Amino acid sequence: MRRFVLTPLATLVTLGLALAPAGAADDSKVKAATKQVERGAGKIGAGKIGEGVEETAKGIGNTVVEGSKLAGEKLKESGKAAEPEAKSAWQNLKESATDLGHSVKRFFTRLFGS
């Protein structure tokens, strides 16, 4: 019965990681954890249920941990990629505020000046 539950679960985890977009971050630890899930599922299929369940469970845990780390790295990378745009937007806001200040000054200078 466990085999019917763990094998599809292991397959889903493996497929999910295989279909995830590849990035610049190192995904070798995630791949190793996925292989651990596959080995455990293979042992369950070969009749070594106790060993297979243990290795599959550890592999799933490792996959979640390493996948989370990888996701964090990818988020950092995407934040760094967006940084120049954010600086550009800030620069545009600053320049707009400066231009507005000059326009207001010119308006009052013309209004009250000669």
Helices and strands as residue ranges (DSSP letters): H 2-19, H 28-45, H 49-112
